[in-house]
Amino acid sequence: MSTTRKRVYGYLAEFGSASNLYKAAEKVRDAGFRKWDCHSPYPIHGLDGAMGMKRSILPWFVFFGGTLGLATGFGLAYVTQVEIYPTVVQGKPANLFTVPAFFPIMFELTILFSGFTTLFGLLALMKLPRLNHPLFASRQFHRATDDAFFIAVEARDPKFHPDKTRAFLEDIGGKSIELVEEED
């Protein structure tokens, strides 16, 4: 006999339209909640601002990853072609002035390092891979990719209170409010 313990993940509230979701997101943001998210079947212009989201730091990661790729490409080409094994082609010197010959490898490593930094930085910032999300156990969340608009408020939010949060979601127009639980 196995017993599975469940803990509360949070509340999931459905909204009737994209504009209702947008207005509700502004109210949730203004109420001071920090651990919550919106789910819709298509992108809603301006929803990031309504949620109070800051710009991502991912572009900075990619910039520094690309810079590291550029420096690696230059270092690899310079050390191998000038220092270790100087290659004299058509009487041209093997020194720092041969940098234009290094451009292809510098370009390729810049793109390669930027791509890998984007992939792994995005996975790290999104805390992935996560094999299963508690919202997938919801009875109604499968509609988020079809025709429904949801706000999920997590129980780990400092302002979360089981009764007050449910009442708040009802006050801002939430329908079919569901308590979502996850296995411990």
PyMOL commands that place a pseudoatom at each C-alpha (Angstrom):
pseudoatom trace, name=CA, resn=MET, resi=1, chain=A, elem=C, hetatm=0, pos=[0.000, 0.000, 0.000]
pseudoatom trace, name=CA, resn=SER, resi=2, chain=A, elem=C, hetatm=0, pos=[1.511, 3.276, -1.066]
pseudoatom trace, name=CA, resn=THR, resi=3, chain=A, elem=C, hetatm=0, pos=[0.478, 6.616, 0.272]
pseudoatom trace, name=CA, resn=THR, resi=4, chain=A, elem=C, hetatm=0, pos=[1.296, 9.711, -1.687]
pseudoatom trace, name=CA, resn=ARG, resi=5, chain=A, elem=C, hetatm=0, pos=[1.419, 12.967, 0.157]
pseudoatom trace, name=CA, resn=LYS, resi=6, chain=A, elem=C, hetatm=0, pos=[0.281, 16.050, -1.665]
pseudoatom trace, name=CA, resn=ARG, resi=7, chain=A, elem=C, hetatm=0, pos=[1.068, 19.663, -1.016]
pseudoatom trace, name=CA, resn=VAL, resi=8, chain=A, elem=C, hetatm=0, pos=[-0.697, 22.717, -2.344]
pseudoatom trace, name=CA, resn=TYR, resi=9, chain=A, elem=C, hetatm=0, pos=[0.868, 24.213, -5.456]
pseudoatom trace, name=CA, resn=GLY, resi=10, chain=A, elem=C, hetatm=0, pos=[-1.565, 27.121, -5.709]
pseudoatom trace, name=CA, resn=TYR, resi=11, chain=A, elem=C, hetatm=0, pos=[-4.778, 28.319, -7.328]
pseudoatom trace, name=CA, resn=LEU, resi=12, chain=A, elem=C, hetatm=0, pos=[-5.652, 28.277, -11.003]
pseudoatom trace, name=CA, resn=ALA, resi=13, chain=A, elem=C, hetatm=0, pos=[-8.317, 30.744, -12.128]
pseudoatom trace, name=CA, resn=GLU, resi=14, chain=A, elem=C, hetatm=0, pos=[-9.893, 30.922, -15.588]
pseudoatom trace, name=CA, resn=PHE, resi=15, chain=A, elem=C, hetatm=0, pos=[-10.757, 34.187, -17.329]
pseudoatom trace, name=CA, resn=GLY, resi=16, chain=A, elem=C, hetatm=0, pos=[-13.179, 34.667, -20.206]
pseudoatom trace, name=CA, resn=SER, resi=17, chain=A, elem=C, hetatm=0, pos=[-11.029, 36.580, -22.695]
pseudoatom trace, name=CA, resn=ALA, resi=18, chain=A, elem=C, hetatm=0, pos=[-7.584, 37.976, -23.369]
pseudoatom trace, name=CA, resn=SER, resi=19, chain=A, elem=C, hetatm=0, pos=[-8.629, 41.456, -22.242]
pseudoatom trace, name=CA, resn=ASN, resi=20, chain=A, elem=C, hetatm=0, pos=[-10.038, 40.062, -18.992]
pseudoatom trace, name=CA, resn=LEU, resi=21, chain=A, elem=C, hetatm=0, pos=[-6.774, 38.188, -18.411]
pseudoatom trace, name=CA, resn=TYR, resi=22, chain=A, elem=C, hetatm=0, pos=[-4.786, 41.367, -19.094]
pseudoatom trace, name=CA, resn=LYS, resi=23, chain=A, elem=C, hetatm=0, pos=[-6.843, 43.420, -16.624]
pseudoatom trace, name=CA, resn=ALA, resi=24, chain=A, elem=C, hetatm=0, pos=[-6.677, 40.657, -14.015]
pseudoatom trace, name=CA, resn=ALA, resi=25, chain=A, elem=C, hetatm=0, pos=[-2.899, 40.439, -14.420]
pseudoatom trace, name=CA, resn=GLU, resi=26, chain=A, elem=C, hetatm=0, pos=[-2.616, 44.155, -13.628]
pseudoatom trace, name=CA, resn=LYS, resi=27, chain=A, elem=C, hetatm=0, pos=[-4.714, 43.643, -10.486]
pseudoatom trace, name=CA, resn=VAL, resi=28, chain=A, elem=C, hetatm=0, pos=[-2.641, 40.647, -9.343]
pseudoatom trace, name=CA, resn=ARG, resi=29, chain=A, elem=C, hetatm=0, pos=[0.542, 42.663, -9.907]
pseudoatom trace, name=CA, resn=ASP, resi=30, chain=A, elem=C, hetatm=0, pos=[-0.877, 45.654, -8.008]
pseudoatom trace, name=CA, resn=ALA, resi=31, chain=A, elem=C, hetatm=0, pos=[-1.931, 43.381, -5.123]
pseudoatom trace, name=CA, resn=GLY, resi=32, chain=A, elem=C, hetatm=0, pos=[1.741, 42.539, -4.604]
pseudoatom trace, name=CA, resn=PHE, resi=33, chain=A, elem=C, hetatm=0, pos=[1.896, 38.888, -5.640]
pseudoatom trace, name=CA, resn=ARG, resi=34, chain=A, elem=C, hetatm=0, pos=[5.322, 37.757, -6.875]
pseudoatom trace, name=CA, resn=LYS, resi=35, chain=A, elem=C, hetatm=0, pos=[5.020, 34.027, -7.663]
pseudoatom trace, name=CA, resn=TRP, resi=36, chain=A, elem=C, hetatm=0, pos=[2.332, 33.793, -10.325]
pseudoatom trace, name=CA, resn=ASP, resi=37, chain=A, elem=C, hetatm=0, pos=[1.972, 33.388, -14.064]
pseudoatom trace, name=CA, resn=CYS, resi=38, chain=A, elem=C, hetatm=0, pos=[-0.487, 33.867, -16.931]
pseudoatom trace, name=CA, resn=HIS, resi=39, chain=A, elem=C, hetatm=0, pos=[-1.307, 31.165, -19.482]
pseudoatom trace, name=CA, resn=SER, resi=40, chain=A, elem=C, hetatm=0, pos=[-3.055, 31.766, -22.800]
pseudoatom trace, name=CA, resn=PRO, resi=41, chain=A, elem=C, hetatm=0, pos=[-3.393, 29.968, -26.141]
pseudoatom trace, name=CA, resn=TYR, resi=42, chain=A, elem=C, hetatm=0, pos=[-1.609, 32.807, -27.974]
pseudoatom trace, name=CA, resn=PRO, resi=43, chain=A, elem=C, hetatm=0, pos=[0.712, 35.719, -27.120]
pseudoatom trace, name=CA, resn=ILE, resi=44, chain=A, elem=C, hetatm=0, pos=[-1.026, 38.775, -25.690]
pseudoatom trace, name=CA, resn=HIS, resi=45, chain=A, elem=C, hetatm=0, pos=[0.650, 42.066, -26.564]
pseudoatom trace, name=CA, resn=GLY, resi=46, chain=A, elem=C, hetatm=0, pos=[1.725, 43.981, -23.464]
pseudoatom trace, name=CA, resn=LEU, resi=47, chain=A, elem=C, hetatm=0, pos=[1.032, 41.176, -20.991]
pseudoatom trace, name=CA, resn=ASP, resi=48, chain=A, elem=C, hetatm=0, pos=[4.647, 41.233, -19.783]
pseudoatom trace, name=CA, resn=GLY, resi=49, chain=A, elem=C, hetatm=0, pos=[4.191, 44.852, -18.759]
pseudoatom trace, name=CA, resn=ALA, resi=50, chain=A, elem=C, hetatm=0, pos=[0.840, 44.111, -17.134]
pseudoatom trace, name=CA, resn=MET, resi=51, chain=A, elem=C, hetatm=0, pos=[2.537, 41.393, -15.104]
pseudoatom trace, name=CA, resn=GLY, resi=52, chain=A, elem=C, hetatm=0, pos=[5.347, 43.751, -14.086]
pseudoatom trace, name=CA, resn=MET, resi=53, chain=A, elem=C, hetatm=0, pos=[8.043, 41.531, -15.559]
pseudoatom trace, name=CA, resn=LYS, resi=54, chain=A, elem=C, hetatm=0, pos=[11.550, 42.910, -15.924]
pseudoatom trace, name=CA, resn=ARG, resi=55, chain=A, elem=C, hetatm=0, pos=[13.719, 42.445, -18.984]
pseudoatom trace, name=CA, resn=SER, resi=56, chain=A, elem=C, hetatm=0, pos=[15.594, 39.170, -19.103]
pseudoatom trace, name=CA, resn=ILE, resi=57, chain=A, elem=C, hetatm=0, pos=[19.321, 38.994, -18.394]
pseudoatom trace, name=CA, resn=LEU, resi=58, chain=A, elem=C, hetatm=0, pos=[19.715, 36.367, -21.117]
pseudoatom trace, name=CA, resn=PRO, resi=59, chain=A, elem=C, hetatm=0, pos=[20.987, 38.910, -23.721]
pseudoatom trace, name=CA, resn=TRP, resi=60, chain=A, elem=C, hetatm=0, pos=[23.881, 39.737, -21.403]
pseudoatom trace, name=CA, resn=PHE, resi=61, chain=A, elem=C, hetatm=0, pos=[24.745, 36.049, -21.061]
pseudoatom trace, name=CA, resn=VAL, resi=62, chain=A, elem=C, hetatm=0, pos=[24.696, 35.693, -24.854]
pseudoatom trace, name=CA, resn=PHE, resi=63, chain=A, elem=C, hetatm=0, pos=[26.859, 38.796, -25.315]
pseudoatom trace, name=CA, resn=PHE, resi=64, chain=A, elem=C, hetatm=0, pos=[29.524, 37.516, -22.939]
pseudoatom trace, name=CA, resn=GLY, resi=65, chain=A, elem=C, hetatm=0, pos=[29.294, 34.005, -24.420]
pseudoatom trace, name=CA, resn=GLY, resi=66, chain=A, elem=C, hetatm=0, pos=[29.847, 35.461, -27.902]
pseudoatom trace, name=CA, resn=THR, resi=67, chain=A, elem=C, hetatm=0, pos=[32.738, 37.575, -26.651]
pseudoatom trace, name=CA, resn=LEU, resi=68, chain=A, elem=C, hetatm=0, pos=[34.302, 34.474, -25.122]
pseudoatom trace, name=CA, resn=GLY, resi=69, chain=A, elem=C, hetatm=0, pos=[33.859, 32.686, -28.474]
pseudoatom trace, name=CA, resn=LEU, resi=70, chain=A, elem=C, hetatm=0, pos=[35.530, 35.588, -30.310]
pseudoatom trace, name=CA, resn=ALA, resi=71, chain=A, elem=C, hetatm=0, pos=[38.473, 35.590, -27.892]
pseudoatom trace, name=CA, resn=THR, resi=72, chain=A, elem=C, hetatm=0, pos=[38.750, 31.792, -28.100]
pseudoatom trace, name=CA, resn=GLY, resi=73, chain=A, elem=C, hetatm=0, pos=[38.769, 31.932, -31.915]
pseudoatom trace, name=CA, resn=PHE, resi=74, chain=A, elem=C, hetatm=0, pos=[41.444, 34.615, -31.959]
pseudoatom trace, name=CA, resn=GLY, resi=75, chain=A, elem=C, hetatm=0, pos=[43.553, 32.831, -29.362]
pseudoatom trace, name=CA, resn=LEU, resi=76, chain=A, elem=C, hetatm=0, pos=[43.261, 29.470, -31.104]
pseudoatom trace, name=CA, resn=ALA, resi=77, chain=A, elem=C, hetatm=0, pos=[44.191, 30.869, -34.508]
pseudoatom trace, name=CA, resn=TYR, resi=78, chain=A, elem=C, hetatm=0, pos=[46.991, 33.097, -33.217]
pseudoatom trace, name=CA, resn=VAL, resi=79, chain=A, elem=C, hetatm=0, pos=[48.638, 30.455, -31.051]
pseudoatom trace, name=CA, resn=THR, resi=80, chain=A, elem=C, hetatm=0, pos=[48.484, 27.730, -33.685]
pseudoatom trace, name=CA, resn=GLN, resi=81, chain=A, elem=C, hetatm=0, pos=[49.335, 29.832, -36.758]
pseudoatom trace, name=CA, resn=VAL, resi=82, chain=A, elem=C, hetatm=0, pos=[51.844, 32.303, -35.290]
pseudoatom trace, name=CA, resn=GLU, resi=83, chain=A, elem=C, hetatm=0, pos=[53.354, 30.873, -32.123]
pseudoatom trace, name=CA, resn=ILE, resi=84, chain=A, elem=C, hetatm=0, pos=[53.378, 27.061, -32.378]
pseudoatom trace, name=CA, resn=TYR, resi=85, chain=A, elem=C, hetatm=0, pos=[53.614, 26.489, -36.128]
pseudoatom trace, name=CA, resn=PRO, resi=86, chain=A, elem=C, hetatm=0, pos=[54.147, 29.690, -38.113]
pseudoatom trace, name=CA, resn=THR, resi=87, chain=A, elem=C, hetatm=0, pos=[52.701, 29.228, -41.556]
pseudoatom trace, name=CA, resn=VAL, resi=88, chain=A, elem=C, hetatm=0, pos=[54.211, 31.383, -44.285]
pseudoatom trace, name=CA, resn=VAL, resi=89, chain=A, elem=C, hetatm=0, pos=[51.892, 31.559, -47.280]
pseudoatom trace, name=CA, resn=GLN, resi=90, chain=A, elem=C, hetatm=0, pos=[53.041, 33.417, -50.431]
pseudoatom trace, name=CA, resn=GLY, resi=91, chain=A, elem=C, hetatm=0, pos=[55.745, 35.213, -48.472]
pseudoatom trace, name=CA, resn=LYS, resi=92, chain=A, elem=C, hetatm=0, pos=[53.298, 36.875, -46.045]
pseudoatom trace, name=CA, resn=PRO, resi=93, chain=A, elem=C, hetatm=0, pos=[54.535, 37.213, -42.463]
pseudoatom trace, name=CA, resn=ALA, resi=94, chain=A, elem=C, hetatm=0, pos=[53.131, 35.095, -39.625]
pseudoatom trace, name=CA, resn=ASN, resi=95, chain=A, elem=C, hetatm=0, pos=[52.467, 37.747, -37.012]
pseudoatom trace, name=CA, resn=LEU, resi=96, chain=A, elem=C, hetatm=0, pos=[49.676, 39.828, -35.503]
pseudoatom trace, name=CA, resn=PHE, resi=97, chain=A, elem=C, hetatm=0, pos=[49.037, 41.544, -38.873]
pseudoatom trace, name=CA, resn=THR, resi=98, chain=A, elem=C, hetatm=0, pos=[47.651, 38.294, -40.306]
pseudoatom trace, name=CA, resn=VAL, resi=99, chain=A, elem=C, hetatm=0, pos=[44.467, 38.680, -38.233]
pseudoatom trace, name=CA, resn=PRO, resi=100, chain=A, elem=C, hetatm=0, pos=[42.170, 38.945, -41.304]
pseudoatom trace, name=CA, resn=ALA, resi=101, chain=A, elem=C, hetatm=0, pos=[42.976, 35.303, -42.003]
pseudoatom trace, name=CA, resn=PHE, resi=102, chain=A, elem=C, hetatm=0, pos=[41.587, 34.476, -38.536]
pseudoatom trace, name=CA, resn=PHE, resi=103, chain=A, elem=C, hetatm=0, pos=[38.170, 36.063, -39.159]
pseudoatom trace, name=CA, resn=PRO, resi=104, chain=A, elem=C, hetatm=0, pos=[36.335, 32.908, -40.300]
pseudoatom trace, name=CA, resn=ILE, resi=105, chain=A, elem=C, hetatm=0, pos=[37.233, 30.887, -37.181]
pseudoatom trace, name=CA, resn=MET, resi=106, chain=A, elem=C, hetatm=0, pos=[36.585, 33.898, -34.934]
pseudoatom trace, name=CA, resn=PHE, resi=107, chain=A, elem=C, hetatm=0, pos=[33.156, 34.385, -36.523]
pseudoatom trace, name=CA, resn=GLU, resi=108, chain=A, elem=C, hetatm=0, pos=[32.250, 30.704, -36.297]
pseudoatom trace, name=CA, resn=LEU, resi=109, chain=A, elem=C, hetatm=0, pos=[33.265, 30.366, -32.648]
pseudoatom trace, name=CA, resn=THR, resi=110, chain=A, elem=C, hetatm=0, pos=[31.393, 33.569, -31.772]
pseudoatom trace, name=CA, resn=ILE, resi=111, chain=A, elem=C, hetatm=0, pos=[28.203, 32.106, -33.258]
pseudoatom trace, name=CA, resn=LEU, resi=112, chain=A, elem=C, hetatm=0, pos=[28.804, 28.676, -31.685]
pseudoatom trace, name=CA, resn=PHE, resi=113, chain=A, elem=C, hetatm=0, pos=[29.450, 30.021, -28.187]
pseudoatom trace, name=CA, resn=SER, resi=114, chain=A, elem=C, hetatm=0, pos=[26.486, 32.432, -28.471]
pseudoatom trace, name=CA, resn=GLY, resi=115, chain=A, elem=C, hetatm=0, pos=[24.189, 29.590, -29.476]
pseudoatom trace, name=CA, resn=PHE, resi=116, chain=A, elem=C, hetatm=0, pos=[25.290, 27.319, -26.657]
pseudoatom trace, name=CA, resn=THR, resi=117, chain=A, elem=C, hetatm=0, pos=[25.061, 30.182, -24.152]
pseudoatom trace, name=CA, resn=THR, resi=118, chain=A, elem=C, hetatm=0, pos=[21.520, 30.906, -25.342]
pseudoatom trace, name=CA, resn=LEU, resi=119, chain=A, elem=C, hetatm=0, pos=[20.466, 27.275, -24.978]
pseudoatom trace, name=CA, resn=PHE, resi=120, chain=A, elem=C, hetatm=0, pos=[22.012, 26.556, -21.601]
pseudoatom trace, name=CA, resn=GLY, resi=121, chain=A, elem=C, hetatm=0, pos=[21.302, 30.035, -20.192]
pseudoatom trace, name=CA, resn=LEU, resi=122, chain=A, elem=C, hetatm=0, pos=[17.634, 29.734, -21.129]
pseudoatom trace, name=CA, resn=LEU, resi=123, chain=A, elem=C, hetatm=0, pos=[17.386, 26.283, -19.559]
pseudoatom trace, name=CA, resn=ALA, resi=124, chain=A, elem=C, hetatm=0, pos=[19.047, 27.555, -16.370]
pseudoatom trace, name=CA, resn=LEU, resi=125, chain=A, elem=C, hetatm=0, pos=[16.871, 30.686, -16.116]
pseudoatom trace, name=CA, resn=MET, resi=126, chain=A, elem=C, hetatm=0, pos=[13.700, 28.642, -16.660]
pseudoatom trace, name=CA, resn=LYS, resi=127, chain=A, elem=C, hetatm=0, pos=[14.880, 26.001, -14.161]
pseudoatom trace, name=CA, resn=LEU, resi=128, chain=A, elem=C, hetatm=0, pos=[14.537, 23.264, -16.740]
pseudoatom trace, name=CA, resn=PRO, resi=129, chain=A, elem=C, hetatm=0, pos=[14.461, 20.412, -17.404]
pseudoatom trace, name=CA, resn=ARG, resi=130, chain=A, elem=C, hetatm=0, pos=[11.451, 19.749, -15.224]
pseudoatom trace, name=CA, resn=LEU, resi=131, chain=A, elem=C, hetatm=0, pos=[9.788, 16.536, -16.261]
pseudoatom trace, name=CA, resn=ASN, resi=132, chain=A, elem=C, hetatm=0, pos=[6.348, 17.343, -14.879]
pseudoatom trace, name=CA, resn=HIS, resi=133, chain=A, elem=C, hetatm=0, pos=[4.647, 20.533, -13.768]
pseudoatom trace, name=CA, resn=PRO, resi=134, chain=A, elem=C, hetatm=0, pos=[1.896, 20.518, -11.129]
pseudoatom trace, name=CA, resn=LEU, resi=135, chain=A, elem=C, hetatm=0, pos=[-0.480, 22.425, -13.433]
pseudoatom trace, name=CA, resn=PHE, resi=136, chain=A, elem=C, hetatm=0, pos=[-0.560, 19.411, -15.762]
pseudoatom trace, name=CA, resn=ALA, resi=137, chain=A, elem=C, hetatm=0, pos=[-2.589, 17.590, -13.079]
pseudoatom trace, name=CA, resn=SER, resi=138, chain=A, elem=C, hetatm=0, pos=[-5.325, 20.228, -13.257]
pseudoatom trace, name=CA, resn=ARG, resi=139, chain=A, elem=C, hetatm=0, pos=[-8.669, 19.189, -14.718]
pseudoatom trace, name=CA, resn=GLN, resi=140, chain=A, elem=C, hetatm=0, pos=[-8.965, 22.326, -16.848]
pseudoatom trace, name=CA, resn=PHE, resi=141, chain=A, elem=C, hetatm=0, pos=[-5.401, 23.443, -17.627]
pseudoatom trace, name=CA, resn=HIS, resi=142, chain=A, elem=C, hetatm=0, pos=[-5.261, 21.417, -20.879]
pseudoatom trace, name=CA, resn=ARG, resi=143, chain=A, elem=C, hetatm=0, pos=[-7.505, 24.117, -22.372]
pseudoatom trace, name=CA, resn=ALA, resi=144, chain=A, elem=C, hetatm=0, pos=[-4.729, 26.721, -22.021]
pseudoatom trace, name=CA, resn=THR, resi=145, chain=A, elem=C, hetatm=0, pos=[-3.461, 25.704, -25.456]
pseudoatom trace, name=CA, resn=ASP, resi=146, chain=A, elem=C, hetatm=0, pos=[-6.908, 25.790, -27.029]
pseudoatom trace, name=CA, resn=ASP, resi=147, chain=A, elem=C, hetatm=0, pos=[-9.396, 28.384, -25.854]
pseudoatom trace, name=CA, resn=ALA, resi=148, chain=A, elem=C, hetatm=0, pos=[-8.902, 29.320, -22.185]
pseudoatom trace, name=CA, resn=PHE, resi=149, chain=A, elem=C, hetatm=0, pos=[-6.998, 32.023, -20.296]
pseudoatom trace, name=CA, resn=PHE, resi=150, chain=A, elem=C, hetatm=0, pos=[-5.580, 31.307, -16.845]
pseudoatom trace, name=CA, resn=ILE, resi=151, chain=A, elem=C, hetatm=0, pos=[-3.736, 32.882, -13.957]
pseudoatom trace, name=CA, resn=ALA, resi=152, chain=A, elem=C, hetatm=0, pos=[-1.908, 30.561, -11.583]
pseudoatom trace, name=CA, resn=VAL, resi=153, chain=A, elem=C, hetatm=0, pos=[-0.936, 31.944, -8.161]
pseudoatom trace, name=CA, resn=GLU, resi=154, chain=A, elem=C, hetatm=0, pos=[1.604, 29.769, -6.385]
pseudoatom trace, name=CA, resn=ALA, resi=155, chain=A, elem=C, hetatm=0, pos=[1.367, 28.823, -2.709]
pseudoatom trace, name=CA, resn=ARG, resi=156, chain=A, elem=C, hetatm=0, pos=[5.024, 29.731, -2.167]
pseudoatom trace, name=CA, resn=ASP, resi=157, chain=A, elem=C, hetatm=0, pos=[4.173, 33.393, -2.732]
pseudoatom trace, name=CA, resn=PRO, resi=158, chain=A, elem=C, hetatm=0, pos=[4.531, 35.343, 0.530]
pseudoatom trace, name=CA, resn=LYS, resi=159, chain=A, elem=C, hetatm=0, pos=[1.062, 36.918, 0.086]
pseudoatom trace, name=CA, resn=PHE, resi=160, chain=A, elem=C, hetatm=0, pos=[-0.651, 33.567, -0.539]
pseudoatom trace, name=CA, resn=HIS, resi=161, chain=A, elem=C, hetatm=0, pos=[-3.408, 32.656, 1.905]
pseudoatom trace, name=CA, resn=PRO, resi=162, chain=A, elem=C, hetatm=0, pos=[-5.796, 29.835, 0.945]
pseudoatom trace, name=CA, resn=ASP, resi=163, chain=A, elem=C, hetatm=0, pos=[-9.020, 31.722, 1.645]
pseudoatom trace, name=CA, resn=LYS, resi=164, chain=A, elem=C, hetatm=0, pos=[-7.943, 35.286, 0.863]
pseudoatom trace, name=CA, resn=THR, resi=165, chain=A, elem=C, hetatm=0, pos=[-6.251, 34.370, -2.419]
pseudoatom trace, name=CA, resn=ARG, resi=166, chain=A, elem=C, hetatm=0, pos=[-9.305, 32.446, -3.613]
pseudoatom trace, name=CA, resn=ALA, resi=167, chain=A, elem=C, hetatm=0, pos=[-11.570, 35.375, -2.697]
pseudoatom trace, name=CA, resn=PHE, resi=168, chain=A, elem=C, hetatm=0, pos=[-9.213, 37.797, -4.455]
pseudoatom trace, name=CA, resn=LEU, resi=169, chain=A, elem=C, hetatm=0, pos=[-9.247, 35.721, -7.654]
pseudoatom trace, name=CA, resn=GLU, resi=170, chain=A, elem=C, hetatm=0, pos=[-13.067, 35.638, -7.536]
pseudoatom trace, name=CA, resn=ASP, resi=171, chain=A, elem=C, hetatm=0, pos=[-13.183, 39.418, -7.025]
pseudoatom trace, name=CA, resn=ILE, resi=172, chain=A, elem=C, hetatm=0, pos=[-11.074, 40.130, -10.108]
pseudoatom trace, name=CA, resn=GLY, resi=173, chain=A, elem=C, hetatm=0, pos=[-13.282, 37.965, -12.329]
pseudoatom trace, name=CA, resn=GLY, resi=174, chain=A, elem=C, hetatm=0, pos=[-11.793, 34.494, -12.047]
pseudoatom trace, name=CA, resn=LYS, resi=175, chain=A, elem=C, hetatm=0, pos=[-14.085, 31.591, -12.849]
pseudoatom trace, name=CA, resn=SER, resi=176, chain=A, elem=C, hetatm=0, pos=[-13.607, 27.868, -12.226]
pseudoatom trace, name=CA, resn=ILE, resi=177, chain=A, elem=C, hetatm=0, pos=[-11.034, 28.504, -9.515]
pseudoatom trace, name=CA, resn=GLU, resi=178, chain=A, elem=C, hetatm=0, pos=[-9.225, 25.262, -8.789]
pseudoatom trace, name=CA, resn=LEU, resi=179, chain=A, elem=C, hetatm=0, pos=[-6.836, 24.313, -5.993]
pseudoatom trace, name=CA, resn=VAL, resi=180, chain=A, elem=C, hetatm=0, pos=[-3.863, 22.602, -7.630]
pseudoatom trace, name=CA, resn=GLU, resi=181, chain=A, elem=C, hetatm=0, pos=[-1.859, 20.090, -5.634]
pseudoatom trace, name=CA, resn=GLU, resi=182, chain=A, elem=C, hetatm=0, pos=[1.463, 18.445, -6.389]
pseudoatom trace, name=CA, resn=GLU, resi=183, chain=A, elem=C, hetatm=0, pos=[2.896, 15.213, -5.094]
pseudoatom trace, name=CA, resn=ASP, resi=184, chain=A, elem=C, hetatm=0, pos=[5.547, 15.579, -2.436]
for i in range(1, 184): cmd.bond("trace and resi %d" % i, "trace and resi %d" % (i + 1))
show_as sticks, trace
zoom trace
